[in-house]
Amino acid sequence: MVEQSAWVRMTQQDPGHSAAYVQRFRDLAAQGFDLAGEARLVDAMLPRGSRVLDAGCGPGRTGGWLARAGHSVVGVDVDPVLIAAAEEDHPGPRWLVGDLAELDLPALGITEPFDVVVSAGNVMAFLAPGTRVAVLRRLRAHVAPDGRAVVGFGAGRGYAFDEFRDDARAAGWAEDLLLSTWDLRPFTPKSDFLVAVLRPA
């Protein structure tokens, strides 16, 4: 049995947590907040019509934006409430309920590798510690040989940046670029956020 993630534990302790999370982002969008920074960075890396895996897609704001920009998107999240919201708010991509530690899209008939894997929204920090390397390996298994991954999460969430970088290397990734924000500010030892652009080693 796969170790439970922090997100799964939170939703078990508070059954309304996922619905409140969905509503929060719907409200922010309705108020005109810019929620597409992650998607814009990923879009800038890709030719139109690329294949994108939104790993830990939540209610679909990143993958939905990328699909509207002309990419072919598959989104996966462990939370069925978030997947239902993604299907409602962002029709077009293929949204799937699944655990990233056991990700096997070819078993579902999705056999073509992805040009980029994006994991935004602090997904990495919510993973169960015992599954982190396994998740990074599963993402690596789904990316094209010349593809990349873009992973972003904040400090102080129980997953040190150096530990993540070690785990990524152990899972078969090499670093292309480290940023401290989704708007391309450089990463420094004092940064409180990491956006790592990775390629298959």
PyMOL CGO cylinders between C-alpha atoms (Angstrom):
from pymol import cmd
from pymol.cgo import CYLINDER

trace = [
    CYLINDER, 0.00, 0.00, 0.00, 1.30, 3.43, -0.98, 0.3, 1, 1, 1, 1, 1, 1,
    CYLINDER, 1.30, 3.43, -0.98, 2.02, 5.84, 1.86, 0.3, 1, 1, 1, 1, 1, 1,
    CYLINDER, 2.02, 5.84, 1.86, -0.69, 8.49, 2.13, 0.3, 1, 1, 1, 1, 1, 1,
    CYLINDER, -0.69, 8.49, 2.13, 0.15, 12.00, 0.98, 0.3, 1, 1, 1, 1, 1, 1,
    CYLINDER, 0.15, 12.00, 0.98, -0.38, 15.06, 3.16, 0.3, 1, 1, 1, 1, 1, 1,
    CYLINDER, -0.38, 15.06, 3.16, -3.20, 16.11, 0.80, 0.3, 1, 1, 1, 1, 1, 1,
    CYLINDER, -3.20, 16.11, 0.80, -5.08, 12.84, 1.26, 0.3, 1, 1, 1, 1, 1, 1,
    CYLINDER, -5.08, 12.84, 1.26, -4.71, 13.09, 5.04, 0.3, 1, 1, 1, 1, 1, 1,
    CYLINDER, -4.71, 13.09, 5.04, -6.00, 16.69, 4.97, 0.3, 1, 1, 1, 1, 1, 1,
    CYLINDER, -6.00, 16.69, 4.97, -9.07, 15.75, 2.96, 0.3, 1, 1, 1, 1, 1, 1,
    CYLINDER, -9.07, 15.75, 2.96, -9.83, 12.84, 5.27, 0.3, 1, 1, 1, 1, 1, 1,
    CYLINDER, -9.83, 12.84, 5.27, -9.60, 15.09, 8.32, 0.3, 1, 1, 1, 1, 1, 1,
    CYLINDER, -9.60, 15.09, 8.32, -11.65, 17.86, 6.66, 0.3, 1, 1, 1, 1, 1, 1,
    CYLINDER, -11.65, 17.86, 6.66, -14.06, 16.49, 4.04, 0.3, 1, 1, 1, 1, 1, 1,
    CYLINDER, -14.06, 16.49, 4.04, -14.86, 20.05, 2.88, 0.3, 1, 1, 1, 1, 1, 1,
    CYLINDER, -14.86, 20.05, 2.88, -11.23, 20.97, 2.24, 0.3, 1, 1, 1, 1, 1, 1,
    CYLINDER, -11.23, 20.97, 2.24, -11.16, 20.15, -1.48, 0.3, 1, 1, 1, 1, 1, 1,
    CYLINDER, -11.16, 20.15, -1.48, -14.41, 21.98, -2.26, 0.3, 1, 1, 1, 1, 1, 1,
    CYLINDER, -14.41, 21.98, -2.26, -13.16, 25.04, -0.38, 0.3, 1, 1, 1, 1, 1, 1,
    CYLINDER, -13.16, 25.04, -0.38, -9.89, 24.90, -2.35, 0.3, 1, 1, 1, 1, 1, 1,
    CYLINDER, -9.89, 24.90, -2.35, -11.79, 24.78, -5.64, 0.3, 1, 1, 1, 1, 1, 1,
    CYLINDER, -11.79, 24.78, -5.64, -14.00, 27.70, -4.61, 0.3, 1, 1, 1, 1, 1, 1,
    CYLINDER, -14.00, 27.70, -4.61, -11.01, 29.77, -3.52, 0.3, 1, 1, 1, 1, 1, 1,
    CYLINDER, -11.01, 29.77, -3.52, -9.47, 29.63, -6.98, 0.3, 1, 1, 1, 1, 1, 1,
    CYLINDER, -9.47, 29.63, -6.98, -12.81, 30.19, -8.70, 0.3, 1, 1, 1, 1, 1, 1,
    CYLINDER, -12.81, 30.19, -8.70, -13.23, 33.32, -6.58, 0.3, 1, 1, 1, 1, 1, 1,
    CYLINDER, -13.23, 33.32, -6.58, -9.70, 34.54, -7.38, 0.3, 1, 1, 1, 1, 1, 1,
    CYLINDER, -9.70, 34.54, -7.38, -10.34, 34.03, -11.10, 0.3, 1, 1, 1, 1, 1, 1,
    CYLINDER, -10.34, 34.03, -11.10, -13.65, 35.91, -10.87, 0.3, 1, 1, 1, 1, 1, 1,
    CYLINDER, -13.65, 35.91, -10.87, -11.83, 38.79, -9.15, 0.3, 1, 1, 1, 1, 1, 1,
    CYLINDER, -11.83, 38.79, -9.15, -9.38, 39.02, -12.03, 0.3, 1, 1, 1, 1, 1, 1,
    CYLINDER, -9.38, 39.02, -12.03, -6.29, 37.64, -10.33, 0.3, 1, 1, 1, 1, 1, 1,
    CYLINDER, -6.29, 37.64, -10.33, -3.53, 36.39, -12.63, 0.3, 1, 1, 1, 1, 1, 1,
    CYLINDER, -3.53, 36.39, -12.63, -3.50, 32.62, -12.12, 0.3, 1, 1, 1, 1, 1, 1,
    CYLINDER, -3.50, 32.62, -12.12, -1.63, 31.66, -15.27, 0.3, 1, 1, 1, 1, 1, 1,
    CYLINDER, -1.63, 31.66, -15.27, 2.01, 32.39, -14.42, 0.3, 1, 1, 1, 1, 1, 1,
    CYLINDER, 2.01, 32.39, -14.42, 2.99, 28.72, -14.28, 0.3, 1, 1, 1, 1, 1, 1,
    CYLINDER, 2.99, 28.72, -14.28, 1.23, 27.97, -17.55, 0.3, 1, 1, 1, 1, 1, 1,
    CYLINDER, 1.23, 27.97, -17.55, 2.84, 30.92, -19.36, 0.3, 1, 1, 1, 1, 1, 1,
    CYLINDER, 2.84, 30.92, -19.36, 6.32, 29.74, -18.40, 0.3, 1, 1, 1, 1, 1, 1,
    CYLINDER, 6.32, 29.74, -18.40, 5.59, 26.22, -19.64, 0.3, 1, 1, 1, 1, 1, 1,
    CYLINDER, 5.59, 26.22, -19.64, 3.99, 27.53, -22.84, 0.3, 1, 1, 1, 1, 1, 1,
    CYLINDER, 3.99, 27.53, -22.84, 7.12, 29.56, -23.59, 0.3, 1, 1, 1, 1, 1, 1,
    CYLINDER, 7.12, 29.56, -23.59, 9.16, 26.35, -23.58, 0.3, 1, 1, 1, 1, 1, 1,
    CYLINDER, 9.16, 26.35, -23.58, 7.01, 24.53, -26.13, 0.3, 1, 1, 1, 1, 1, 1,
    CYLINDER, 7.01, 24.53, -26.13, 6.03, 24.61, -29.78, 0.3, 1, 1, 1, 1, 1, 1,
    CYLINDER, 6.03, 24.61, -29.78, 2.27, 24.81, -30.32, 0.3, 1, 1, 1, 1, 1, 1,
    CYLINDER, 2.27, 24.81, -30.32, 0.55, 21.44, -30.19, 0.3, 1, 1, 1, 1, 1, 1,
    CYLINDER, 0.55, 21.44, -30.19, 2.93, 19.88, -27.66, 0.3, 1, 1, 1, 1, 1, 1,
    CYLINDER, 2.93, 19.88, -27.66, 1.98, 17.12, -25.25, 0.3, 1, 1, 1, 1, 1, 1,
    CYLINDER, 1.98, 17.12, -25.25, 1.76, 18.22, -21.60, 0.3, 1, 1, 1, 1, 1, 1,
    CYLINDER, 1.76, 18.22, -21.60, 1.32, 16.13, -18.47, 0.3, 1, 1, 1, 1, 1, 1,
    CYLINDER, 1.32, 16.13, -18.47, -0.08, 18.21, -15.60, 0.3, 1, 1, 1, 1, 1, 1,
    CYLINDER, -0.08, 18.21, -15.60, 1.06, 16.15, -12.62, 0.3, 1, 1, 1, 1, 1, 1,
    CYLINDER, 1.06, 16.15, -12.62, -0.98, 16.97, -9.54, 0.3, 1, 1, 1, 1, 1, 1,
    CYLINDER, -0.98, 16.97, -9.54, -3.26, 19.10, -11.69, 0.3, 1, 1, 1, 1, 1, 1,
    CYLINDER, -3.26, 19.10, -11.69, -5.72, 20.08, -8.96, 0.3, 1, 1, 1, 1, 1, 1,
    CYLINDER, -5.72, 20.08, -8.96, -8.78, 21.86, -10.41, 0.3, 1, 1, 1, 1, 1, 1,
    CYLINDER, -8.78, 21.86, -10.41, -7.02, 22.31, -13.74, 0.3, 1, 1, 1, 1, 1, 1,
    CYLINDER, -7.02, 22.31, -13.74, -6.05, 25.96, -13.96, 0.3, 1, 1, 1, 1, 1, 1,
    CYLINDER, -6.05, 25.96, -13.96, -2.56, 25.29, -15.40, 0.3, 1, 1, 1, 1, 1, 1,
    CYLINDER, -2.56, 25.29, -15.40, -3.46, 22.43, -17.72, 0.3, 1, 1, 1, 1, 1, 1,
    CYLINDER, -3.46, 22.43, -17.72, -6.67, 24.16, -18.77, 0.3, 1, 1, 1, 1, 1, 1,
    CYLINDER, -6.67, 24.16, -18.77, -4.78, 27.31, -19.81, 0.3, 1, 1, 1, 1, 1, 1,
    CYLINDER, -4.78, 27.31, -19.81, -2.23, 25.23, -21.73, 0.3, 1, 1, 1, 1, 1, 1,
    CYLINDER, -2.23, 25.23, -21.73, -5.00, 23.35, -23.54, 0.3, 1, 1, 1, 1, 1, 1,
    CYLINDER, -5.00, 23.35, -23.54, -6.63, 26.63, -24.57, 0.3, 1, 1, 1, 1, 1, 1,
    CYLINDER, -6.63, 26.63, -24.57, -3.21, 27.72, -25.87, 0.3, 1, 1, 1, 1, 1, 1,
    CYLINDER, -3.21, 27.72, -25.87, -3.24, 24.76, -28.23, 0.3, 1, 1, 1, 1, 1, 1,
    CYLINDER, -3.24, 24.76, -28.23, -1.45, 21.97, -26.38, 0.3, 1, 1, 1, 1, 1, 1,
    CYLINDER, -1.45, 21.97, -26.38, -2.62, 18.40, -25.81, 0.3, 1, 1, 1, 1, 1, 1,
    CYLINDER, -2.62, 18.40, -25.81, -2.99, 18.03, -22.04, 0.3, 1, 1, 1, 1, 1, 1,
    CYLINDER, -2.99, 18.03, -22.04, -3.46, 15.12, -19.66, 0.3, 1, 1, 1, 1, 1, 1,
    CYLINDER, -3.46, 15.12, -19.66, -3.98, 16.04, -16.02, 0.3, 1, 1, 1, 1, 1, 1,
    CYLINDER, -3.98, 16.04, -16.02, -3.69, 13.64, -13.08, 0.3, 1, 1, 1, 1, 1, 1,
    CYLINDER, -3.69, 13.64, -13.08, -4.60, 14.24, -9.45, 0.3, 1, 1, 1, 1, 1, 1,
    CYLINDER, -4.60, 14.24, -9.45, -5.30, 11.98, -6.49, 0.3, 1, 1, 1, 1, 1, 1,
    CYLINDER, -5.30, 11.98, -6.49, -8.34, 14.04, -5.44, 0.3, 1, 1, 1, 1, 1, 1,
    CYLINDER, -8.34, 14.04, -5.44, -11.59, 13.22, -7.29, 0.3, 1, 1, 1, 1, 1, 1,
    CYLINDER, -11.59, 13.22, -7.29, -13.20, 16.49, -6.14, 0.3, 1, 1, 1, 1, 1, 1,
    CYLINDER, -13.20, 16.49, -6.14, -10.45, 18.47, -7.83, 0.3, 1, 1, 1, 1, 1, 1,
    CYLINDER, -10.45, 18.47, -7.83, -10.67, 16.36, -10.99, 0.3, 1, 1, 1, 1, 1, 1,
    CYLINDER, -10.67, 16.36, -10.99, -14.44, 16.94, -11.13, 0.3, 1, 1, 1, 1, 1, 1,
    CYLINDER, -14.44, 16.94, -11.13, -13.82, 20.69, -10.89, 0.3, 1, 1, 1, 1, 1, 1,
    CYLINDER, -13.82, 20.69, -10.89, -11.19, 20.49, -13.65, 0.3, 1, 1, 1, 1, 1, 1,
    CYLINDER, -11.19, 20.49, -13.65, -13.66, 18.69, -15.92, 0.3, 1, 1, 1, 1, 1, 1,
    CYLINDER, -13.66, 18.69, -15.92, -16.33, 21.32, -15.21, 0.3, 1, 1, 1, 1, 1, 1,
    CYLINDER, -16.33, 21.32, -15.21, -14.17, 24.44, -15.44, 0.3, 1, 1, 1, 1, 1, 1,
    CYLINDER, -14.17, 24.44, -15.44, -11.67, 23.38, -18.11, 0.3, 1, 1, 1, 1, 1, 1,
    CYLINDER, -11.67, 23.38, -18.11, -13.20, 20.98, -20.64, 0.3, 1, 1, 1, 1, 1, 1,
    CYLINDER, -13.20, 20.98, -20.64, -10.84, 19.68, -23.29, 0.3, 1, 1, 1, 1, 1, 1,
    CYLINDER, -10.84, 19.68, -23.29, -7.91, 18.03, -21.53, 0.3, 1, 1, 1, 1, 1, 1,
    CYLINDER, -7.91, 18.03, -21.53, -8.15, 14.46, -20.29, 0.3, 1, 1, 1, 1, 1, 1,
    CYLINDER, -8.15, 14.46, -20.29, -8.46, 14.65, -16.51, 0.3, 1, 1, 1, 1, 1, 1,
    CYLINDER, -8.46, 14.65, -16.51, -7.71, 11.49, -14.52, 0.3, 1, 1, 1, 1, 1, 1,
    CYLINDER, -7.71, 11.49, -14.52, -7.89, 10.50, -10.86, 0.3, 1, 1, 1, 1, 1, 1,
    CYLINDER, -7.89, 10.50, -10.86, -4.66, 8.77, -9.93, 0.3, 1, 1, 1, 1, 1, 1,
    CYLINDER, -4.66, 8.77, -9.93, -1.75, 8.55, -7.51, 0.3, 1, 1, 1, 1, 1, 1,
    CYLINDER, -1.75, 8.55, -7.51, 1.45, 9.94, -9.03, 0.3, 1, 1, 1, 1, 1, 1,
    CYLINDER, 1.45, 9.94, -9.03, 3.50, 7.31, -7.17, 0.3, 1, 1, 1, 1, 1, 1,
    CYLINDER, 3.50, 7.31, -7.17, 1.74, 4.62, -9.24, 0.3, 1, 1, 1, 1, 1, 1,
    CYLINDER, 1.74, 4.62, -9.24, 1.35, 6.59, -12.47, 0.3, 1, 1, 1, 1, 1, 1,
    CYLINDER, 1.35, 6.59, -12.47, 1.13, 4.30, -15.50, 0.3, 1, 1, 1, 1, 1, 1,
    CYLINDER, 1.13, 4.30, -15.50, -0.60, 6.12, -18.35, 0.3, 1, 1, 1, 1, 1, 1,
    CYLINDER, -0.60, 6.12, -18.35, 0.33, 3.51, -21.00, 0.3, 1, 1, 1, 1, 1, 1,
    CYLINDER, 0.33, 3.51, -21.00, -1.85, 1.07, -19.05, 0.3, 1, 1, 1, 1, 1, 1,
    CYLINDER, -1.85, 1.07, -19.05, -4.73, 3.47, -19.76, 0.3, 1, 1, 1, 1, 1, 1,
    CYLINDER, -4.73, 3.47, -19.76, -3.94, 3.64, -23.46, 0.3, 1, 1, 1, 1, 1, 1,
    CYLINDER, -3.94, 3.64, -23.46, -1.96, 6.90, -23.25, 0.3, 1, 1, 1, 1, 1, 1,
    CYLINDER, -1.96, 6.90, -23.25, 1.24, 5.59, -24.76, 0.3, 1, 1, 1, 1, 1, 1,
    CYLINDER, 1.24, 5.59, -24.76, 2.89, 8.63, -26.36, 0.3, 1, 1, 1, 1, 1, 1,
    CYLINDER, 2.89, 8.63, -26.36, 5.46, 10.33, -24.10, 0.3, 1, 1, 1, 1, 1, 1,
    CYLINDER, 5.46, 10.33, -24.10, 5.07, 13.96, -23.06, 0.3, 1, 1, 1, 1, 1, 1,
    CYLINDER, 5.07, 13.96, -23.06, 7.08, 16.96, -24.18, 0.3, 1, 1, 1, 1, 1, 1,
    CYLINDER, 7.08, 16.96, -24.18, 6.83, 18.49, -20.76, 0.3, 1, 1, 1, 1, 1, 1,
    CYLINDER, 6.83, 18.49, -20.76, 5.62, 17.50, -17.31, 0.3, 1, 1, 1, 1, 1, 1,
    CYLINDER, 5.62, 17.50, -17.31, 4.50, 20.38, -15.11, 0.3, 1, 1, 1, 1, 1, 1,
    CYLINDER, 4.50, 20.38, -15.11, 4.00, 20.05, -11.38, 0.3, 1, 1, 1, 1, 1, 1,
    CYLINDER, 4.00, 20.05, -11.38, 2.89, 23.36, -9.92, 0.3, 1, 1, 1, 1, 1, 1,
    CYLINDER, 2.89, 23.36, -9.92, 0.93, 24.32, -6.83, 0.3, 1, 1, 1, 1, 1, 1,
    CYLINDER, 0.93, 24.32, -6.83, 3.31, 22.84, -4.24, 0.3, 1, 1, 1, 1, 1, 1,
    CYLINDER, 3.31, 22.84, -4.24, 2.47, 19.29, -5.35, 0.3, 1, 1, 1, 1, 1, 1,
    CYLINDER, 2.47, 19.29, -5.35, 5.92, 18.01, -4.40, 0.3, 1, 1, 1, 1, 1, 1,
    CYLINDER, 5.92, 18.01, -4.40, 5.55, 19.28, -0.85, 0.3, 1, 1, 1, 1, 1, 1,
    CYLINDER, 5.55, 19.28, -0.85, 2.27, 17.38, -0.42, 0.3, 1, 1, 1, 1, 1, 1,
    CYLINDER, 2.27, 17.38, -0.42, 3.77, 14.02, -1.41, 0.3, 1, 1, 1, 1, 1, 1,
    CYLINDER, 3.77, 14.02, -1.41, 4.34, 11.39, 1.26, 0.3, 1, 1, 1, 1, 1, 1,
    CYLINDER, 4.34, 11.39, 1.26, 8.11, 11.45, 1.95, 0.3, 1, 1, 1, 1, 1, 1,
    CYLINDER, 8.11, 11.45, 1.95, 8.45, 7.76, 1.16, 0.3, 1, 1, 1, 1, 1, 1,
    CYLINDER, 8.45, 7.76, 1.16, 6.99, 8.26, -2.33, 0.3, 1, 1, 1, 1, 1, 1,
    CYLINDER, 6.99, 8.26, -2.33, 8.97, 11.30, -3.51, 0.3, 1, 1, 1, 1, 1, 1,
    CYLINDER, 8.97, 11.30, -3.51, 11.64, 9.47, -5.50, 0.3, 1, 1, 1, 1, 1, 1,
    CYLINDER, 11.64, 9.47, -5.50, 9.02, 7.05, -6.85, 0.3, 1, 1, 1, 1, 1, 1,
    CYLINDER, 9.02, 7.05, -6.85, 6.90, 9.96, -8.10, 0.3, 1, 1, 1, 1, 1, 1,
    CYLINDER, 6.90, 9.96, -8.10, 9.90, 11.61, -9.75, 0.3, 1, 1, 1, 1, 1, 1,
    CYLINDER, 9.90, 11.61, -9.75, 10.75, 8.28, -11.40, 0.3, 1, 1, 1, 1, 1, 1,
    CYLINDER, 10.75, 8.28, -11.40, 7.17, 7.85, -12.65, 0.3, 1, 1, 1, 1, 1, 1,
    CYLINDER, 7.17, 7.85, -12.65, 7.24, 11.37, -14.13, 0.3, 1, 1, 1, 1, 1, 1,
    CYLINDER, 7.24, 11.37, -14.13, 10.62, 10.60, -15.74, 0.3, 1, 1, 1, 1, 1, 1,
    CYLINDER, 10.62, 10.60, -15.74, 9.11, 7.44, -17.28, 0.3, 1, 1, 1, 1, 1, 1,
    CYLINDER, 9.11, 7.44, -17.28, 6.40, 9.50, -19.01, 0.3, 1, 1, 1, 1, 1, 1,
    CYLINDER, 6.40, 9.50, -19.01, 8.57, 12.21, -20.59, 0.3, 1, 1, 1, 1, 1, 1,
    CYLINDER, 8.57, 12.21, -20.59, 10.05, 12.12, -24.09, 0.3, 1, 1, 1, 1, 1, 1,
    CYLINDER, 10.05, 12.12, -24.09, 13.84, 11.70, -24.36, 0.3, 1, 1, 1, 1, 1, 1,
    CYLINDER, 13.84, 11.70, -24.36, 14.21, 15.39, -25.23, 0.3, 1, 1, 1, 1, 1, 1,
    CYLINDER, 14.21, 15.39, -25.23, 11.38, 16.48, -22.95, 0.3, 1, 1, 1, 1, 1, 1,
    CYLINDER, 11.38, 16.48, -22.95, 11.55, 18.39, -19.69, 0.3, 1, 1, 1, 1, 1, 1,
    CYLINDER, 11.55, 18.39, -19.69, 9.84, 18.74, -16.34, 0.3, 1, 1, 1, 1, 1, 1,
    CYLINDER, 9.84, 18.74, -16.34, 8.98, 21.96, -14.55, 0.3, 1, 1, 1, 1, 1, 1,
    CYLINDER, 8.98, 21.96, -14.55, 8.44, 21.60, -10.82, 0.3, 1, 1, 1, 1, 1, 1,
    CYLINDER, 8.44, 21.60, -10.82, 7.60, 24.42, -8.42, 0.3, 1, 1, 1, 1, 1, 1,
    CYLINDER, 7.60, 24.42, -8.42, 7.08, 24.52, -4.66, 0.3, 1, 1, 1, 1, 1, 1,
    CYLINDER, 7.08, 24.52, -4.66, 7.74, 26.70, -1.64, 0.3, 1, 1, 1, 1, 1, 1,
    CYLINDER, 7.74, 26.70, -1.64, 10.18, 26.48, 1.24, 0.3, 1, 1, 1, 1, 1, 1,
    CYLINDER, 10.18, 26.48, 1.24, 9.09, 25.62, 4.76, 0.3, 1, 1, 1, 1, 1, 1,
    CYLINDER, 9.09, 25.62, 4.76, 6.78, 22.82, 3.65, 0.3, 1, 1, 1, 1, 1, 1,
    CYLINDER, 6.78, 22.82, 3.65, 8.79, 19.85, 4.88, 0.3, 1, 1, 1, 1, 1, 1,
    CYLINDER, 8.79, 19.85, 4.88, 10.73, 19.18, 1.67, 0.3, 1, 1, 1, 1, 1, 1,
    CYLINDER, 10.73, 19.18, 1.67, 14.09, 20.96, 1.58, 0.3, 1, 1, 1, 1, 1, 1,
    CYLINDER, 14.09, 20.96, 1.58, 15.16, 22.17, -1.84, 0.3, 1, 1, 1, 1, 1, 1,
    CYLINDER, 15.16, 22.17, -1.84, 18.53, 20.36, -1.60, 0.3, 1, 1, 1, 1, 1, 1,
    CYLINDER, 18.53, 20.36, -1.60, 16.71, 17.14, -0.71, 0.3, 1, 1, 1, 1, 1, 1,
    CYLINDER, 16.71, 17.14, -0.71, 14.42, 17.54, -3.71, 0.3, 1, 1, 1, 1, 1, 1,
    CYLINDER, 14.42, 17.54, -3.71, 17.41, 18.13, -5.99, 0.3, 1, 1, 1, 1, 1, 1,
    CYLINDER, 17.41, 18.13, -5.99, 19.09, 14.98, -4.67, 0.3, 1, 1, 1, 1, 1, 1,
    CYLINDER, 19.09, 14.98, -4.67, 15.86, 13.01, -5.15, 0.3, 1, 1, 1, 1, 1, 1,
    CYLINDER, 15.86, 13.01, -5.15, 15.49, 14.31, -8.71, 0.3, 1, 1, 1, 1, 1, 1,
    CYLINDER, 15.49, 14.31, -8.71, 19.01, 13.19, -9.58, 0.3, 1, 1, 1, 1, 1, 1,
    CYLINDER, 19.01, 13.19, -9.58, 18.34, 9.78, -8.03, 0.3, 1, 1, 1, 1, 1, 1,
    CYLINDER, 18.34, 9.78, -8.03, 15.19, 9.50, -10.17, 0.3, 1, 1, 1, 1, 1, 1,
    CYLINDER, 15.19, 9.50, -10.17, 17.06, 10.13, -13.42, 0.3, 1, 1, 1, 1, 1, 1,
    CYLINDER, 17.06, 10.13, -13.42, 16.71, 13.90, -13.87, 0.3, 1, 1, 1, 1, 1, 1,
    CYLINDER, 16.71, 13.90, -13.87, 19.36, 16.53, -14.54, 0.3, 1, 1, 1, 1, 1, 1,
    CYLINDER, 19.36, 16.53, -14.54, 18.96, 20.25, -13.87, 0.3, 1, 1, 1, 1, 1, 1,
    CYLINDER, 18.96, 20.25, -13.87, 18.57, 22.66, -16.78, 0.3, 1, 1, 1, 1, 1, 1,
    CYLINDER, 18.57, 22.66, -16.78, 17.61, 25.77, -14.84, 0.3, 1, 1, 1, 1, 1, 1,
    CYLINDER, 17.61, 25.77, -14.84, 16.71, 26.80, -11.29, 0.3, 1, 1, 1, 1, 1, 1,
    CYLINDER, 16.71, 26.80, -11.29, 14.45, 29.81, -10.71, 0.3, 1, 1, 1, 1, 1, 1,
    CYLINDER, 14.45, 29.81, -10.71, 12.92, 31.37, -7.60, 0.3, 1, 1, 1, 1, 1, 1,
    CYLINDER, 12.92, 31.37, -7.60, 9.63, 32.37, -9.25, 0.3, 1, 1, 1, 1, 1, 1,
    CYLINDER, 9.63, 32.37, -9.25, 7.48, 31.46, -12.22, 0.3, 1, 1, 1, 1, 1, 1,
    CYLINDER, 7.48, 31.46, -12.22, 8.38, 34.84, -13.77, 0.3, 1, 1, 1, 1, 1, 1,
    CYLINDER, 8.38, 34.84, -13.77, 12.02, 33.85, -14.31, 0.3, 1, 1, 1, 1, 1, 1,
    CYLINDER, 12.02, 33.85, -14.31, 13.81, 35.39, -11.34, 0.3, 1, 1, 1, 1, 1, 1,
    CYLINDER, 13.81, 35.39, -11.34, 17.04, 33.53, -10.56, 0.3, 1, 1, 1, 1, 1, 1,
    CYLINDER, 17.04, 33.53, -10.56, 17.27, 31.03, -7.73, 0.3, 1, 1, 1, 1, 1, 1,
    CYLINDER, 17.27, 31.03, -7.73, 19.66, 31.88, -4.89, 0.3, 1, 1, 1, 1, 1, 1,
    CYLINDER, 19.66, 31.88, -4.89, 20.47, 30.16, -1.57, 0.3, 1, 1, 1, 1, 1, 1,
    CYLINDER, 20.47, 30.16, -1.57, 18.07, 32.61, 0.11, 0.3, 1, 1, 1, 1, 1, 1,
    CYLINDER, 18.07, 32.61, 0.11, 15.12, 31.91, -2.22, 0.3, 1, 1, 1, 1, 1, 1,
    CYLINDER, 15.12, 31.91, -2.22, 11.89, 30.82, -0.52, 0.3, 1, 1, 1, 1, 1, 1,
    CYLINDER, 11.89, 30.82, -0.52, 10.49, 29.21, -3.68, 0.3, 1, 1, 1, 1, 1, 1,
    CYLINDER, 10.49, 29.21, -3.68, 12.00, 26.88, -6.25, 0.3, 1, 1, 1, 1, 1, 1,
    CYLINDER, 12.00, 26.88, -6.25, 11.04, 26.36, -9.89, 0.3, 1, 1, 1, 1, 1, 1,
    CYLINDER, 11.04, 26.36, -9.89, 13.24, 23.58, -11.25, 0.3, 1, 1, 1, 1, 1, 1,
    CYLINDER, 13.24, 23.58, -11.25, 13.43, 22.92, -14.98, 0.3, 1, 1, 1, 1, 1, 1,
    CYLINDER, 13.43, 22.92, -14.98, 14.69, 19.35, -15.37, 0.3, 1, 1, 1, 1, 1, 1,
    CYLINDER, 14.69, 19.35, -15.37, 15.63, 17.11, -18.29, 0.3, 1, 1, 1, 1, 1, 1,
    CYLINDER, 15.63, 17.11, -18.29, 16.20, 13.36, -18.49, 0.3, 1, 1, 1, 1, 1, 1,
    CYLINDER, 16.20, 13.36, -18.49, 19.76, 12.61, -17.41, 0.3, 1, 1, 1, 1, 1, 1,
]
cmd.load_cgo(trace, "trace")
